[in-house]
Amino acid sequence: MCSSVPKQYLHINEQTVTELTLQRLSKLNEISGAIVALHAEDSYWNRQNLPGSITVETVVGGHQRSESVLHALDYLFKHESPDCWVLVHDMARPCVRTQDIQKLINLCVQKNRGGILAVPVIDTLKKQNTETLPDIAETRPRSGLWQAQTPQFFPLIQLRDALLSAHRSGFEVTDESSAVEQVFNASPLLVKSHRDNIKITEPEDLQLARYFLEMQSKC
């Protein structure tokens, strides 16, 4: 991000990415609280202006995303009913639309199946040959392919068991859904989202997020 400040604490206008994301999640009545996984030496968190409508707790994260998620799930498992459902969301996605999250929750609960927000792939996909000088090995058809987003929504007990089993078996966990797919041979639902639910990763993404948030405010 060309910044000494972690991307989740960079500002978009007057608020940090963290504040924007938590504020957006707090608007949903179904969400009673949030568990945020933090680096053990995080020095920015205590300066955040948190939403007052939900309870926000923190846990120490792990070396990988899946470890951080598992730490948060372990906390919930000790303090909440194992029958509750959980949304796992990237803090660096402040532009997620509440109506998309609502659609995800409603459909998954109705079908009693976990699911994720995603968008169909629209670009042509190329597989590269080498890492040192990438060139094209083949062109792959995009038909039927989706780009995964977050939130991803699953029953607490199912997701926790999936991540625990995946770690023990050495499965590569690229997102929460991949763990559930591999461990339980499940097919989580794909719930179509909007393409403005971007994950801030590169410096230009910050400007893009600012633009998307401005456009959303006018709708």
N, C-alpha and C positions, 0 to 999 in steps of 0.2 A: 504493500500500500504506500510505499515511499514515506512512511511516517513512523516515528518512535512510539506513537500511541497505538495500542491495539485497535483494530478496525471497529470493534463493537463499541468503542468509546469515542470514536470520531464524531464530529458534529454535523448534522444536517440542519441548517438554519440555527435555531436556538436550542435544539435538543440533541442528545447523543443517540446513536443507533439503538443502544440498549433501551433507553427511555421510550423511544418511538415504538419499538417492538413490544415491550411489555404493556405500554399504554393501549396498543391495538388489541392485544390478547385480552386485556382486562374488560373490554367492551362486551364480551360474550357472557351471557348469564350462566352458561353451562360450566364455565371455568371458575373453580372456587379458589385456586391458588396456583403458584408457579414455583418450581424448584430450579434454581440456576446453578450450574456447575462452573466453578471458578478456579483459576490457577491458584495454587497455594500462596503465591506471593503477589496476588492481585492488589494493586494500590489505588485502583480507580473506583471500585464498586461502591465504597462508602460515600462517594460524592454524587451518586445518582439520585435523581428525583423519581422515586418509585410511585406507581399508581396506588391510591388508597383503597380502591374497591376490591382488591384481592390480596391474599396473604402471599408474600414472596419470601421464600426460604433459600438458603444456599448450602451447597455441599462442595467439597474439594473435588475437582475433576481428575481425570486420569491422563495417561500419555496419549491415548487415542480417543476419538469421538465415542466409540462404543463403550469404552470404560467410563467415560464421564456420564453417559446416559445411564449405565448400570448403577453407578453410585447414586444418582438421583432416584432411580427406581427402588433401590434398596432402602433409601430414606422413606419413600412413600409406603413401601411394604411394611415398615415398622409403625407407621403413623396413620395409615388409611386402610380401608377395607380392600382386601385383595381382589374384590369383584369390581372395583372402579376401573374406569377407562382413562388412558393417558394420551395426551398430545405431545409429541416430541417435535420441537421447532428450532431451527437455526436462528440464533440471535441476530445474525447478519442478514435476515430477511425482514426488514421493517415495512415492506410494501405489501405484504400479504393482505388480501381483502377479507374482512370479517364474514362477508356473505359466502365466500368460498370455504372458509373454515366451518361455517354453519352447515353448508351443504355436505361437507365431509362427515361431520358428526351425525347428522340426520340419517344419511344413507347407511353408514356403517352400523349404527344402532338398529335401524330398521332391518337390515340384512343379517345382523349379528355376526359381522365379519370385519376384520381390520381393513384399513385402507390408507391410501396416501393421496395427496394432491399431486397432480402431474399435468403435463401438456404434451400433445403429440409432437414428435420430431418433424420439423418441416425442412431442415437442411439436408443436403446430400452428405452421407457419411463416408469417410475415407479411413482405411486402416493403414497405418504407417509400417515401413519396413524396419528402420533402425532408429535408435535414440540419438546417435551422434549427428547424422544428417538425415532428417526425416524425409522419406519419399513415399510414394503411394504403392502399397502392396496390392490393394484391391478396393473396389467401391462396393459398399454394402447397401442393400435395399433398406429404406427407412419405413416401409409399410409396416404398420403394427407396432412401431417403436414409440415409446414415450420417454420424456425427460422427467425424472423424479424430482419433486420439490418437497418442502415441508410446509405445514405440519404432516406428521404421519401418526395415525390414530389406531391404538390397539388396547385390548384389555391388559391391565397391569400385569396380572399373573402370567399371561401368555407371552408378553414381550420380555419380561424378566427371565422366564425359563428359557426362552429362545436365545437371549444374549449369553446367559450362563452356559448353556449347552454349546453354543458356537465357540465361545472362548475355550472351553475344555477340549473341544474337538479340533481346534485350530482352523475353523472356517474363517474365510475373509469376510468381514462384516463391513460392507460399504455404506449401508444405511440400515435403519431398523427393520424395514420390510425384508431386506435380504436375509436377515437372521431368521425371521418367521418363515420365510419361503423355504430355506434350507432345512431347518430343524423340524418343522411340522409338515413339510411338503404342502404348504398352503398357497392359496392364490389370493392375496389381498386385492381389494377393490382399487381401481384407478378412477379417481374423481377429477374431472377436468377443472383446471384452475385457469388463472389469467397469466399471461406471459410477463406481466409487470412484477410478478412475485420473484424478483431476482435476488440472488445471493451476492452480497457485496464482497468481491474478491480482489479486483484490480482497482487502481486509483480512479479510472473513469467511471466505475460503477457508482461511486459516491454521487457524482453529478447526475447520473442517470436516475438514481433513486430519488434525488431531490426533485427532478422533473416529474417522475411518476407520482410522487406524493402530492405535488402541486396539482397535477391533472386530476387525481382522484378527489381532491378537495373541491373541485369544481363540478363534479358529477352529482 
